[in-house]
Amino acid sequence: MSLINKWQGKLQLTEWEFPTQEIMPEQVTYDNDCPDEDKYFVGIEIDTLKKVGTIYHDRAITEKDIIHELLHVKYPNKSESWVNEIEDLITTISR
């Protein structure tokens, strides 16, 4: 079972598809003051009509990344800081 499938089930998103798409790091632009260790991209494009959430990434995605991006689908009206808090809570509990 893939990590995406695992978290789809736990977050009750089994009717959704979550393909992943690797992108080149050169496709991402960062602010000049962004530290090198923060220069990576993981994000999701959500199509609610087709129930597809494409996860784009320029590095290997982790379980924490998957949880984070699927939370955006489950709770589309919540803020980034809320998603970060819940992701931290879930990853702490699931260890």
VOGU-3710 file (C-alpha; in Angstrom, 3 decimals, decimal comma):
1> mslinkwqgk> 0,000/0,000/0,000  1,439/3,357/-0,978  1,653/6,202/1,511  -0,824/8,185/-0,574  -3,351/5,338/-0,402  -2,746/4,993/3,328  -3,530/8,659/4,007  -6,398/8,772/1,519  -8,090/6,155/3,664  -7,259/7,790/6,969
11> lqltewefpt> -8,516/11,182/5,744  -11,559/9,664/3,995  -10,499/10,835/0,517  -10,772/7,456/-1,214  -12,933/8,866/-4,027  -10,039/11,122/-5,053  -7,013/10,402/-7,245  -3,615/11,795/-6,268  -1,074/11,529/-9,073  2,377/12,963/-8,457
21> qeimpeqvty> 4,395/15,007/-10,925  8,079/15,706/-10,548  9,166/19,156/-11,696  12,624/20,586/-12,235  13,988/22,808/-9,433  14,667/25,481/-12,079  10,900/25,816/-12,583  10,515/27,341/-9,105  11,392/30,944/-8,276  12,315/31,956/-4,732
31> dndcpdedky> 12,742/35,278/-2,973  16,367/36,367/-2,685  16,225/36,092/1,116  15,017/32,460/1,043  17,593/30,207/2,792  19,021/27,417/0,619  17,571/24,716/2,901  14,067/26,077/2,174  14,506/26,037/-1,601  12,305/23,114/-2,525
41> fvgieidtlk> 8,759/22,831/-3,767  5,906/20,495/-2,858  2,390/21,648/-3,686  -0,989/20,397/-4,839  -3,285/21,465/-7,655  -6,870/20,555/-6,778  -9,589/19,822/-9,336  -12,739/19,443/-7,238  -14,960/18,555/-10,206  -12,807/15,609/-11,292
51> kvgtiyhdra> -11,683/14,853/-7,715  -8,034/14,860/-8,697  -5,255/16,415/-6,634  -1,937/16,502/-8,487  1,038/16,749/-6,159  3,958/18,592/-7,773  7,418/18,239/-6,260  11,049/18,992/-7,060  12,468/16,560/-4,497  11,395/13,209/-3,116
61> itekdiihel> 8,098/13,572/-1,275  7,801/12,364/2,295  4,910/10,994/4,310  4,690/14,373/6,027  4,375/16,068/2,610  1,574/13,697/1,629  -0,327/14,345/4,862  0,083/18,091/4,367  -1,132/18,152/0,769  -4,081/15,826/1,438
71> lhvkypnkse> -5,127/18,040/4,352  -5,429/20,900/1,844  -7,908/18,759/-0,091  -9,840/17,620/2,977  -10,031/21,149/4,421  -9,787/23,554/1,456  -10,922/26,608/3,416  -8,377/26,279/6,207  -5,267/28,452/6,357  -1,720/27,275/5,702
81> swvneiedli> -0,869/27,737/9,369  -3,855/25,573/10,396  -2,796/22,844/7,949  0,764/23,022/9,333  -0,505/22,634/12,905  -2,719/19,651/12,085  0,037/18,036/9,992  2,433/18,371/12,944  -0,159/16,882/15,284  -0,871/13,944/12,973
91> ttisr> 2,792/13,158/12,342  3,532/13,323/16,081  0,653/10,957/16,911  1,381/8,513/14,079  5,028/7,926/15,046
//
